[in-house]
Amino acid sequence: MKILRYLIDGQARHGVLHGSDVFDLDGDPFGAATLGPRVGTLRDVSLLPPCTPTKIIAVGLNYADPSQEGLPPLPNEPILSFKPPSSVVGPGSPIRWPAVSTRVDFEGEVAVVIGKITRNVTSSEAKGYVLGVTCANDVTARDLQRREGQWARAKGFDTFCPLGPCIDTSVDPTHCRLVTRVNREVRQSTTTSLLHFSPFDLVSYASRIMTLVPGDVILTGTPPGSAPLKIGDVVEVEIEDVGVLWNPVEADDCPKK
């Protein structure tokens, strides 16, 4: 099942995508829900982020790639950082380049969405707590990240966490293909079978630190190929069988300080 959120007649609704047709979802996608009437096609609705997380956990240095020399060694435990809920935007919404940064990078990622309250679960149990998979872009102001030595500001700007277009509940997060394109040119291409810590390892690890609640998101890490963007670029993050998340890059209108 492909679960999405959409805006129609000024109201945010959950729906289910069948082909290009959108059907209303009556109830809670994280609980009891029934399939409602057909709303229309994707062209008839404005897509929103597919969930509204209370927290977004980002994971660093999580792809094993022996072809990449000079990279830091893979960690013994997951490296976690956070993006605020205010950083989330949906498909088609602009990534706004903050005036205080001179370098903004894309990071295409596979995101897992938590489906139920999760606390102190094992990796083998974690599968039962994941609702599904969606596409993510862990946008990062790389110059600020390197200069400040911590990642809160670099990853926390408004619009720096595009998510979508839907949550696919049938895709195996441990074996799915991820492709990132900038202006239709492939920049990243990998499979989650190369992850150092699997998505279920990450859910387990995070659940031993904090309680995860329905709608929370874990960004499982970006593969080699992350690179700077420029104003006017269009970034596409695609997960096979899930869909394509696309976002243009625009200048922010906030003054530089």
PyRosetta script that sets phi, psi and omega in degrees:
from pyrosetta import init, pose_from_sequence

init()
pose = pose_from_sequence("MKILRYLIDGQARHGVLHGSDVFDLDGDPFGAATLGPRVGTLRDVSLLPPCTPTKIIAVGLNYADPSQEGLPPLPNEPILSFKPPSSVVGPGSPIRWPAVSTRVDFEGEVAVVIGKITRNVTSSEAKGYVLGVTCANDVTARDLQRREGQWARAKGFDTFCPLGPCIDTSVDPTHCRLVTRVNREVRQSTTTSLLHFSPFDLVSYASRIMTLVPGDVILTGTPPGSAPLKIGDVVEVEIEDVGVLWNPVEADDCPKK")
pose.set_psi(1, 139.4)
pose.set_omega(1, 177.4)
pose.set_phi(2, -110.4)
pose.set_psi(2, 110.4)
pose.set_omega(2, -177.2)
pose.set_phi(3, -98.1)
pose.set_psi(3, 134.4)
pose.set_omega(3, 178.0)
pose.set_phi(4, -137.0)
pose.set_psi(4, 168.2)
pose.set_omega(4, 170.9)
pose.set_phi(5, -119.5)
pose.set_psi(5, 141.2)
pose.set_omega(5, -176.5)
pose.set_phi(6, -144.2)
pose.set_psi(6, 159.8)
pose.set_omega(6, 179.1)
pose.set_phi(7, -111.4)
pose.set_psi(7, 125.2)
pose.set_omega(7, 177.7)
pose.set_phi(8, -143.6)
pose.set_psi(8, 130.3)
pose.set_omega(8, -177.5)
pose.set_phi(9, 54.0)
pose.set_psi(9, 36.2)
pose.set_omega(9, 177.2)
pose.set_phi(10, 77.5)
pose.set_psi(10, 8.1)
pose.set_omega(10, -176.6)
pose.set_phi(11, -119.4)
pose.set_psi(11, 133.8)
pose.set_omega(11, 176.0)
pose.set_phi(12, -83.3)
pose.set_psi(12, 129.8)
pose.set_omega(12, -179.2)
pose.set_phi(13, -134.9)
pose.set_psi(13, 154.3)
pose.set_omega(13, 168.2)
pose.set_phi(14, -90.3)
pose.set_psi(14, 147.9)
pose.set_omega(14, 178.9)
pose.set_phi(15, -147.1)
pose.set_psi(15, 177.2)
pose.set_omega(15, 176.8)
pose.set_phi(16, -125.7)
pose.set_psi(16, 136.2)
pose.set_omega(16, -178.6)
pose.set_phi(17, -100.4)
pose.set_psi(17, 123.6)
pose.set_omega(17, 172.1)
pose.set_phi(18, -121.1)
pose.set_psi(18, 108.3)
pose.set_omega(18, -173.3)
pose.set_phi(19, 63.8)
pose.set_psi(19, -120.0)
pose.set_omega(19, 175.1)
pose.set_phi(20, -106.2)
pose.set_psi(20, 5.8)
pose.set_omega(20, -177.9)
pose.set_phi(21, -94.5)
pose.set_psi(21, 137.2)
pose.set_omega(21, 179.0)
pose.set_phi(22, -105.9)
pose.set_psi(22, 127.9)
pose.set_omega(22, 176.1)
pose.set_phi(23, -114.6)
pose.set_psi(23, 141.2)
pose.set_omega(23, 178.3)
pose.set_phi(24, -67.0)
pose.set_psi(24, 147.0)
pose.set_omega(24, 176.0)
pose.set_phi(25, -115.0)
pose.set_psi(25, 114.4)
pose.set_omega(25, -176.6)
pose.set_phi(26, -94.2)
pose.set_psi(26, 112.1)
pose.set_omega(26, -179.5)
pose.set_phi(27, 121.0)
pose.set_psi(27, -156.8)
pose.set_omega(27, -174.9)
pose.set_phi(28, -103.4)
pose.set_psi(28, 117.7)
pose.set_omega(28, 179.2)
pose.set_phi(29, -64.1)
pose.set_psi(29, -16.8)
pose.set_omega(29, 177.3)
pose.set_phi(30, -96.8)
pose.set_psi(30, 5.0)
pose.set_omega(30, 179.9)
pose.set_phi(31, -146.5)
pose.set_psi(31, -126.6)
pose.set_omega(31, -179.4)
pose.set_phi(32, -87.9)
pose.set_psi(32, 127.0)
pose.set_omega(32, -180.0)
pose.set_phi(33, -151.9)
pose.set_psi(33, 151.5)
pose.set_omega(33, 177.3)
pose.set_phi(34, -126.6)
pose.set_psi(34, 151.1)
pose.set_omega(34, -179.5)
pose.set_phi(35, -75.1)
pose.set_psi(35, 127.2)
pose.set_omega(35, -179.3)
pose.set_phi(36, -98.9)
pose.set_psi(36, -161.4)
pose.set_omega(36, -176.7)
pose.set_phi(37, -73.1)
pose.set_psi(37, 161.4)
pose.set_omega(37, 174.8)
pose.set_phi(38, -67.2)
pose.set_psi(38, 131.3)
pose.set_omega(38, 179.9)
pose.set_phi(39, -91.8)
pose.set_psi(39, -37.5)
pose.set_omega(39, -176.5)
pose.set_phi(40, 153.6)
pose.set_psi(40, -156.0)
pose.set_omega(40, 176.7)
pose.set_phi(41, -101.3)
pose.set_psi(41, 175.1)
pose.set_omega(41, 177.9)
pose.set_phi(42, -58.5)
pose.set_psi(42, -27.3)
pose.set_omega(42, 179.5)
pose.set_phi(43, -71.0)
pose.set_psi(43, -17.4)
pose.set_omega(43, -176.0)
pose.set_phi(44, -91.5)
pose.set_psi(44, -7.8)
pose.set_omega(44, -177.0)
pose.set_phi(45, -127.5)
pose.set_psi(45, 159.8)
pose.set_omega(45, 173.3)
pose.set_phi(46, -103.0)
pose.set_psi(46, 119.3)
pose.set_omega(46, -177.4)
pose.set_phi(47, -75.0)
pose.set_psi(47, 139.1)
pose.set_omega(47, 174.7)
pose.set_phi(48, -109.7)
pose.set_psi(48, 170.0)
pose.set_omega(48, 170.2)
pose.set_phi(49, -53.6)
pose.set_psi(49, 140.0)
pose.set_omega(49, -172.9)
pose.set_phi(50, -71.1)
pose.set_psi(50, -11.3)
pose.set_omega(50, 176.9)
pose.set_phi(51, -150.1)
pose.set_psi(51, 168.1)
pose.set_omega(51, 179.8)
pose.set_phi(52, -123.4)
pose.set_psi(52, 82.4)
pose.set_omega(52, -173.9)
pose.set_phi(53, -68.3)
pose.set_psi(53, 147.8)
pose.set_omega(53, 169.9)
pose.set_phi(54, -80.8)
pose.set_psi(54, -22.0)
pose.set_omega(54, 176.9)
pose.set_phi(55, -154.8)
pose.set_psi(55, 146.9)
pose.set_omega(55, 175.6)
pose.set_phi(56, -120.5)
pose.set_psi(56, 116.2)
pose.set_omega(56, -179.3)
pose.set_phi(57, -98.7)
pose.set_psi(57, 121.6)
pose.set_omega(57, 178.5)
pose.set_phi(58, -104.4)
pose.set_psi(58, 140.7)
pose.set_omega(58, -176.8)
pose.set_phi(59, -114.3)
pose.set_psi(59, 133.1)
pose.set_omega(59, -179.6)
pose.set_phi(60, -105.9)
pose.set_psi(60, 156.1)
pose.set_omega(60, 174.3)
pose.set_phi(61, 48.7)
pose.set_psi(61, 64.2)
pose.set_omega(61, -173.6)
pose.set_phi(62, -126.7)
pose.set_psi(62, 8.8)
pose.set_omega(62, 176.4)
pose.set_phi(63, -113.0)
pose.set_psi(63, 127.6)
pose.set_omega(63, 174.7)
pose.set_phi(64, -82.5)
pose.set_psi(64, 119.5)
pose.set_omega(64, 179.7)
pose.set_phi(65, -144.1)
pose.set_psi(65, 92.6)
pose.set_omega(65, -176.6)
pose.set_phi(66, -64.8)
pose.set_psi(66, -15.0)
pose.set_omega(66, -179.5)
pose.set_phi(67, -77.5)
pose.set_psi(67, -14.7)
pose.set_omega(67, -177.3)
pose.set_phi(68, -95.3)
pose.set_psi(68, 106.6)
pose.set_omega(68, 179.6)
pose.set_phi(69, -87.6)
pose.set_psi(69, 151.1)
pose.set_omega(69, 175.0)
pose.set_phi(70, 84.7)
pose.set_psi(70, 0.7)
pose.set_omega(70, 178.2)
pose.set_phi(71, -81.1)
pose.set_psi(71, 154.3)
pose.set_omega(71, 176.8)
pose.set_phi(72, -61.4)
pose.set_psi(72, 152.1)
pose.set_omega(72, 177.7)
pose.set_phi(73, -64.2)
pose.set_psi(73, 150.7)
pose.set_omega(73, 178.4)
pose.set_phi(74, -66.9)
pose.set_psi(74, 140.4)
pose.set_omega(74, -173.6)
pose.set_phi(75, -76.7)
pose.set_psi(75, 160.7)
pose.set_omega(75, 176.4)
pose.set_phi(76, -78.6)
pose.set_psi(76, -24.7)
pose.set_omega(76, 175.9)
pose.set_phi(77, -132.5)
pose.set_psi(77, 154.0)
pose.set_omega(77, 179.9)
pose.set_phi(78, -58.3)
pose.set_psi(78, 140.6)
pose.set_omega(78, 174.2)
pose.set_phi(79, -95.6)
pose.set_psi(79, 116.2)
pose.set_omega(79, -174.7)
pose.set_phi(80, -109.8)
pose.set_psi(80, 143.8)
pose.set_omega(80, 168.1)
pose.set_phi(81, -140.3)
pose.set_psi(81, 175.3)
pose.set_omega(81, -176.1)
pose.set_phi(82, -125.6)
pose.set_psi(82, 147.7)
pose.set_omega(82, 167.3)
pose.set_phi(83, -118.2)
pose.set_psi(83, 138.7)
pose.set_omega(83, -178.1)
pose.set_phi(84, -75.1)
pose.set_psi(84, 155.4)
pose.set_omega(84, 176.9)
pose.set_phi(85, -56.3)
pose.set_psi(85, -28.6)
pose.set_omega(85, 180.0)
pose.set_phi(86, -69.1)
pose.set_psi(86, -9.8)
pose.set_omega(86, 178.3)
pose.set_phi(87, -83.4)
pose.set_psi(87, -9.3)
pose.set_omega(87, -172.8)
pose.set_phi(88, -79.3)
pose.set_psi(88, 132.5)
pose.set_omega(88, 170.0)
pose.set_phi(89, -136.0)
pose.set_psi(89, 166.9)
pose.set_omega(89, -176.9)
pose.set_phi(90, -103.4)
pose.set_psi(90, -174.4)
pose.set_omega(90, 179.4)
pose.set_phi(91, -59.7)
pose.set_psi(91, 136.4)
pose.set_omega(91, 177.2)
pose.set_phi(92, 84.1)
pose.set_psi(92, -14.9)
pose.set_omega(92, 178.2)
pose.set_phi(93, -75.4)
pose.set_psi(93, 145.1)
pose.set_omega(93, -176.6)
pose.set_phi(94, -73.6)
pose.set_psi(94, 144.1)
pose.set_omega(94, 164.2)
pose.set_phi(95, -84.4)
pose.set_psi(95, 118.9)
pose.set_omega(95, -174.5)
pose.set_phi(96, -97.9)
pose.set_psi(96, 119.7)
pose.set_omega(96, -177.6)
pose.set_phi(97, -75.3)
pose.set_psi(97, 116.0)
pose.set_omega(97, -178.2)
pose.set_phi(98, -71.3)
pose.set_psi(98, 142.0)
pose.set_omega(98, -176.7)
pose.set_phi(99, -65.1)
pose.set_psi(99, -21.0)
pose.set_omega(99, -177.5)
pose.set_phi(100, -81.6)
pose.set_psi(100, -3.9)
pose.set_omega(100, -177.5)
pose.set_phi(101, -114.0)
pose.set_psi(101, 144.1)
pose.set_omega(101, 175.6)
pose.set_phi(102, -105.5)
pose.set_psi(102, -7.2)
pose.set_omega(102, 179.3)
pose.set_phi(103, -145.6)
pose.set_psi(103, 120.3)
pose.set_omega(103, 177.3)
pose.set_phi(104, -122.2)
pose.set_psi(104, 124.5)
pose.set_omega(104, -176.8)
pose.set_phi(105, -108.5)
pose.set_psi(105, 149.2)
pose.set_omega(105, 169.6)
pose.set_phi(106, -88.3)
pose.set_psi(106, 151.7)
pose.set_omega(106, 173.3)
pose.set_phi(107, -144.3)
pose.set_psi(107, 92.9)
pose.set_omega(107, 177.4)
pose.set_phi(108, -68.3)
pose.set_psi(108, 135.2)
pose.set_omega(108, -175.4)
pose.set_phi(109, -147.1)
pose.set_psi(109, 154.9)
pose.set_omega(109, 168.6)
pose.set_phi(110, -88.7)
pose.set_psi(110, 126.7)
pose.set_omega(110, 180.0)
pose.set_phi(111, -111.2)
pose.set_psi(111, 136.4)
pose.set_omega(111, 172.5)
pose.set_phi(112, -103.6)
pose.set_psi(112, 139.3)
pose.set_omega(112, -178.4)
pose.set_phi(113, -108.8)
pose.set_psi(113, 126.2)
pose.set_omega(113, -179.0)
pose.set_phi(114, -72.6)
pose.set_psi(114, 137.7)
pose.set_omega(114, -176.0)
pose.set_phi(115, -106.1)
pose.set_psi(115, -17.1)
pose.set_omega(115, -179.3)
pose.set_phi(116, -152.8)
pose.set_psi(116, 166.0)
pose.set_omega(116, 179.9)
pose.set_phi(117, -57.6)
pose.set_psi(117, 127.5)
pose.set_omega(117, -171.2)
pose.set_phi(118, -128.5)
pose.set_psi(118, 121.0)
pose.set_omega(118, -179.7)
pose.set_phi(119, -148.7)
pose.set_psi(119, 125.8)
pose.set_omega(119, 174.9)
pose.set_phi(120, 54.5)
pose.set_psi(120, 51.1)
pose.set_omega(120, 176.8)
pose.set_phi(121, -100.6)
pose.set_psi(121, 155.1)
pose.set_omega(121, 175.1)
pose.set_phi(122, -84.4)
pose.set_psi(122, 167.9)
pose.set_omega(122, 177.5)
pose.set_phi(123, -61.1)
pose.set_psi(123, -39.1)
pose.set_omega(123, 180.0)
pose.set_phi(124, -69.5)
pose.set_psi(124, -29.0)
pose.set_omega(124, 178.0)
pose.set_phi(125, -80.7)
pose.set_psi(125, -22.8)
pose.set_omega(125, -169.6)
pose.set_phi(126, -61.1)
pose.set_psi(126, -32.2)
pose.set_omega(126, -179.5)
pose.set_phi(127, -54.1)
pose.set_psi(127, -37.3)
pose.set_omega(127, -178.3)
pose.set_phi(128, -73.9)
pose.set_psi(128, -5.1)
pose.set_omega(128, -179.0)
pose.set_phi(129, -109.9)
pose.set_psi(129, -1.2)
pose.set_omega(129, -179.6)
pose.set_phi(130, -98.5)
pose.set_psi(130, 126.3)
pose.set_omega(130, 176.8)
pose.set_phi(131, -73.9)
pose.set_psi(131, -44.8)
pose.set_omega(131, -177.2)
pose.set_phi(132, 176.1)
pose.set_psi(132, -163.8)
pose.set_omega(132, -172.7)
pose.set_phi(133, -122.1)
pose.set_psi(133, 142.8)
pose.set_omega(133, 171.7)
pose.set_phi(134, -140.8)
pose.set_psi(134, 167.5)
pose.set_omega(134, 178.4)
pose.set_phi(135, -84.5)
pose.set_psi(135, 147.8)
pose.set_omega(135, 179.8)
pose.set_phi(136, -144.1)
pose.set_psi(136, 154.4)
pose.set_omega(136, 172.9)
pose.set_phi(137, -128.4)
pose.set_psi(137, 108.5)
pose.set_omega(137, -178.6)
pose.set_phi(138, -85.3)
pose.set_psi(138, 71.2)
pose.set_omega(138, -176.0)
pose.set_phi(139, -61.3)
pose.set_psi(139, 136.6)
pose.set_omega(139, -173.3)
pose.set_phi(140, -138.4)
pose.set_psi(140, 130.5)
pose.set_omega(140, 170.7)
pose.set_phi(141, -79.6)
pose.set_psi(141, 93.0)
pose.set_omega(141, -168.8)
pose.set_phi(142, -64.5)
pose.set_psi(142, -35.3)
pose.set_omega(142, -179.9)
pose.set_phi(143, -64.8)
pose.set_psi(143, -38.9)
pose.set_omega(143, 179.0)
pose.set_phi(144, -70.7)
pose.set_psi(144, -39.0)
pose.set_omega(144, 178.5)
pose.set_phi(145, -59.0)
pose.set_psi(145, -45.8)
pose.set_omega(145, -177.8)
pose.set_phi(146, -72.2)
pose.set_psi(146, -36.6)
pose.set_omega(146, -176.8)
pose.set_phi(147, -73.5)
pose.set_psi(147, -37.1)
pose.set_omega(147, -172.2)
pose.set_phi(148, -93.3)
pose.set_psi(148, -19.0)
pose.set_omega(148, 177.5)
pose.set_phi(149, 74.1)
pose.set_psi(149, 1.6)
pose.set_omega(149, 171.9)
pose.set_phi(150, -138.6)
pose.set_psi(150, 163.4)
pose.set_omega(150, -162.5)
pose.set_phi(151, -111.9)
pose.set_psi(151, 2.0)
pose.set_omega(151, -172.2)
pose.set_phi(152, -61.2)
pose.set_psi(152, -49.9)
pose.set_omega(152, -178.3)
pose.set_phi(153, -72.5)
pose.set_psi(153, -41.6)
pose.set_omega(153, -175.3)
pose.set_phi(154, -60.4)
pose.set_psi(154, -31.8)
pose.set_omega(154, -177.4)
pose.set_phi(155, -107.3)
pose.set_psi(155, -2.4)
pose.set_omega(155, -169.3)
pose.set_phi(156, -102.8)
pose.set_psi(156, 0.3)
pose.set_omega(156, -178.1)
pose.set_phi(157, -61.9)
pose.set_psi(157, 149.8)
pose.set_omega(157, 171.5)
pose.set_phi(158, -52.5)
pose.set_psi(158, 138.4)
pose.set_omega(158, 178.6)
pose.set_phi(159, 78.8)
pose.set_psi(159, 4.2)
pose.set_omega(159, -175.9)
pose.set_phi(160, -87.3)
pose.set_psi(160, 12.3)
pose.set_omega(160, 175.6)
pose.set_phi(161, -138.8)
pose.set_psi(161, 70.3)
pose.set_omega(161, 172.7)
pose.set_phi(162, -62.8)
pose.set_psi(162, 136.5)
pose.set_omega(162, 177.7)
pose.set_phi(163, -134.1)
pose.set_psi(163, 145.6)
pose.set_omega(163, 174.3)
pose.set_phi(164, 142.0)
pose.set_psi(164, -168.9)
pose.set_omega(164, -0.4)
pose.set_phi(165, -80.6)
pose.set_psi(165, -17.3)
pose.set_omega(165, -177.5)
pose.set_phi(166, -149.5)
pose.set_psi(166, 172.0)
pose.set_omega(166, 171.6)
pose.set_phi(167, -104.2)
pose.set_psi(167, 115.4)
pose.set_omega(167, 179.3)
pose.set_phi(168, -94.7)
pose.set_psi(168, 119.7)
pose.set_omega(168, -174.9)
pose.set_phi(169, -87.5)
pose.set_psi(169, -3.6)
pose.set_omega(169, -176.1)
pose.set_phi(170, -106.7)
pose.set_psi(170, -12.6)
pose.set_omega(170, -177.7)
pose.set_phi(171, -76.7)
pose.set_psi(171, 136.0)
pose.set_omega(171, 176.6)
pose.set_phi(172, -81.3)
pose.set_psi(172, 113.1)
pose.set_omega(172, -175.7)
pose.set_phi(173, -67.3)
pose.set_psi(173, -14.6)
pose.set_omega(173, -180.0)
pose.set_phi(174, -86.8)
pose.set_psi(174, -11.2)
pose.set_omega(174, -179.8)
pose.set_phi(175, -144.3)
pose.set_psi(175, 70.5)
pose.set_omega(175, 176.2)
pose.set_phi(176, -135.3)
pose.set_psi(176, 150.0)
pose.set_omega(176, -175.6)
pose.set_phi(177, -94.4)
pose.set_psi(177, 135.1)
pose.set_omega(177, -178.9)
pose.set_phi(178, -119.2)
pose.set_psi(178, 131.4)
pose.set_omega(178, 176.3)
pose.set_phi(179, -133.1)
pose.set_psi(179, 132.6)
pose.set_omega(179, 175.3)
pose.set_phi(180, -117.0)
pose.set_psi(180, 133.4)
pose.set_omega(180, 178.3)
pose.set_phi(181, -125.1)
pose.set_psi(181, 145.5)
pose.set_omega(181, 170.3)
pose.set_phi(182, -121.8)
pose.set_psi(182, 120.4)
pose.set_omega(182, -175.6)
pose.set_phi(183, 52.4)
pose.set_psi(183, 42.1)
pose.set_omega(183, 175.9)
pose.set_phi(184, 71.9)
pose.set_psi(184, 4.4)
pose.set_omega(184, 176.7)
pose.set_phi(185, -96.7)
pose.set_psi(185, 128.2)
pose.set_omega(185, -178.9)
pose.set_phi(186, -67.7)
pose.set_psi(186, 125.9)
pose.set_omega(186, 178.7)
pose.set_phi(187, -114.7)
pose.set_psi(187, -27.0)
pose.set_omega(187, 178.2)
pose.set_phi(188, -138.7)
pose.set_psi(188, 139.2)
pose.set_omega(188, 177.1)
pose.set_phi(189, -153.0)
pose.set_psi(189, 121.2)
pose.set_omega(189, -175.3)
pose.set_phi(190, -160.3)
pose.set_psi(190, -179.1)
pose.set_omega(190, 172.3)
pose.set_phi(191, -131.9)
pose.set_psi(191, 148.2)
pose.set_omega(191, -177.2)
pose.set_phi(192, -70.2)
pose.set_psi(192, -6.1)
pose.set_omega(192, 173.5)
pose.set_phi(193, -66.5)
pose.set_psi(193, -14.4)
pose.set_omega(193, 178.3)
pose.set_phi(194, -92.4)
pose.set_psi(194, 1.6)
pose.set_omega(194, 178.4)
pose.set_phi(195, -64.0)
pose.set_psi(195, 138.4)
pose.set_omega(195, 177.2)
pose.set_phi(196, -68.3)
pose.set_psi(196, -49.9)
pose.set_omega(196, 172.1)
pose.set_phi(197, -109.5)
pose.set_psi(197, 125.3)
pose.set_omega(197, -177.5)
pose.set_phi(198, -68.0)
pose.set_psi(198, 160.9)
pose.set_omega(198, 175.9)
pose.set_phi(199, -53.7)
pose.set_psi(199, -37.2)
pose.set_omega(199, -179.7)
pose.set_phi(200, -74.4)
pose.set_psi(200, -32.2)
pose.set_omega(200, 171.9)
pose.set_phi(201, -59.8)
pose.set_psi(201, -41.9)
pose.set_omega(201, -177.3)
pose.set_phi(202, -67.5)
pose.set_psi(202, -41.7)
pose.set_omega(202, 177.1)
pose.set_phi(203, -60.2)
pose.set_psi(203, -45.2)
pose.set_omega(203, 179.3)
pose.set_phi(204, -61.4)
pose.set_psi(204, -48.4)
pose.set_omega(204, -177.7)
pose.set_phi(205, -60.2)
pose.set_psi(205, -48.1)
pose.set_omega(205, -179.2)
pose.set_phi(206, -63.9)
pose.set_psi(206, -36.6)
pose.set_omega(206, -177.0)
pose.set_phi(207, -69.6)
pose.set_psi(207, -15.2)
pose.set_omega(207, 176.6)
pose.set_phi(208, -87.6)
pose.set_psi(208, -4.9)
pose.set_omega(208, 177.7)
pose.set_phi(209, -106.8)
pose.set_psi(209, -43.4)
pose.set_omega(209, -173.4)
pose.set_phi(210, -145.4)
pose.set_psi(210, 154.9)
pose.set_omega(210, 175.0)
pose.set_phi(211, -77.0)
pose.set_psi(211, 126.4)
pose.set_omega(211, 175.1)
pose.set_phi(212, -94.5)
pose.set_psi(212, 139.8)
pose.set_omega(212, -177.3)
pose.set_phi(213, -121.2)
pose.set_psi(213, 161.3)
pose.set_omega(213, -178.4)
pose.set_phi(214, -52.9)
pose.set_psi(214, 131.0)
pose.set_omega(214, -179.2)
pose.set_phi(215, 97.4)
pose.set_psi(215, -14.9)
pose.set_omega(215, 175.8)
pose.set_phi(216, -64.4)
pose.set_psi(216, 153.4)
pose.set_omega(216, -172.7)
pose.set_phi(217, -127.2)
pose.set_psi(217, 137.3)
pose.set_omega(217, 170.6)
pose.set_phi(218, -116.4)
pose.set_psi(218, 119.1)
pose.set_omega(218, 175.1)
pose.set_phi(219, -86.6)
pose.set_psi(219, 117.7)
pose.set_omega(219, -165.0)
pose.set_phi(220, -82.0)
pose.set_psi(220, -1.4)
pose.set_omega(220, 178.5)
pose.set_phi(221, 117.5)
pose.set_psi(221, 155.4)
pose.set_omega(221, -178.9)
pose.set_phi(222, -108.1)
pose.set_psi(222, 142.2)
pose.set_omega(222, 178.7)
pose.set_phi(223, -80.1)
pose.set_psi(223, 171.9)
pose.set_omega(223, 175.1)
pose.set_phi(224, -55.0)
pose.set_psi(224, 147.6)
pose.set_omega(224, 178.6)
pose.set_phi(225, 119.2)
pose.set_psi(225, -9.8)
pose.set_omega(225, 175.5)
pose.set_phi(226, -56.9)
pose.set_psi(226, 137.2)
pose.set_omega(226, -173.4)
pose.set_phi(227, -155.4)
pose.set_psi(227, 168.1)
pose.set_omega(227, -178.2)
pose.set_phi(228, -67.3)
pose.set_psi(228, 148.4)
pose.set_omega(228, 172.6)
pose.set_phi(229, -101.2)
pose.set_psi(229, 174.6)
pose.set_omega(229, 170.7)
pose.set_phi(230, -141.9)
pose.set_psi(230, 159.4)
pose.set_omega(230, 179.0)
pose.set_phi(231, -58.0)
pose.set_psi(231, 132.5)
pose.set_omega(231, -179.7)
pose.set_phi(232, 99.8)
pose.set_psi(232, -13.9)
pose.set_omega(232, 177.3)
pose.set_phi(233, -66.6)
pose.set_psi(233, 156.6)
pose.set_omega(233, 170.8)
pose.set_phi(234, -123.7)
pose.set_psi(234, 123.2)
pose.set_omega(234, -178.8)
pose.set_phi(235, -102.7)
pose.set_psi(235, 133.7)
pose.set_omega(235, 174.8)
pose.set_phi(236, -121.2)
pose.set_psi(236, 129.2)
pose.set_omega(236, 173.1)
pose.set_phi(237, -117.1)
pose.set_psi(237, 121.3)
pose.set_omega(237, -176.7)
pose.set_phi(238, -122.5)
pose.set_psi(238, 132.4)
pose.set_omega(238, 170.0)
pose.set_phi(239, -114.3)
pose.set_psi(239, 127.3)
pose.set_omega(239, -178.7)
pose.set_phi(240, -54.6)
pose.set_psi(240, 131.2)
pose.set_omega(240, 178.9)
pose.set_phi(241, 74.7)
pose.set_psi(241, -4.9)
pose.set_omega(241, 176.2)
pose.set_phi(242, -99.9)
pose.set_psi(242, -51.2)
pose.set_omega(242, -179.6)
pose.set_phi(243, 139.0)
pose.set_psi(243, -168.7)
pose.set_omega(243, -175.9)
pose.set_phi(244, -119.9)
pose.set_psi(244, 128.1)
pose.set_omega(244, 172.6)
pose.set_phi(245, -100.7)
pose.set_psi(245, 120.0)
pose.set_omega(245, -179.8)
pose.set_phi(246, -126.5)
pose.set_psi(246, 142.0)
pose.set_omega(246, -178.5)
pose.set_phi(247, -148.7)
pose.set_psi(247, 131.1)
pose.set_omega(247, 174.1)
pose.set_phi(248, -80.6)
pose.set_psi(248, 159.9)
pose.set_omega(248, 178.5)
pose.set_phi(249, -107.8)
pose.set_psi(249, 124.7)
pose.set_omega(249, -179.0)
pose.set_phi(250, -128.8)
pose.set_psi(250, 157.0)
pose.set_omega(250, 176.1)
pose.set_phi(251, -74.7)
pose.set_psi(251, 138.6)
pose.set_omega(251, 174.6)
pose.set_phi(252, -76.2)
pose.set_psi(252, 154.8)
pose.set_omega(252, -179.4)
pose.set_phi(253, -99.2)
pose.set_psi(253, 9.2)
pose.set_omega(253, 177.5)
pose.set_phi(254, -78.9)
pose.set_psi(254, 141.2)
pose.set_omega(254, 179.7)
pose.set_phi(255, -69.8)
pose.set_psi(255, 150.7)
pose.set_omega(255, 178.0)
pose.set_phi(256, -75.6)
pose.set_psi(256, 138.5)
pose.set_omega(256, 179.3)
pose.set_phi(257, -132.2)
pose.dump_pdb("model.pdb")
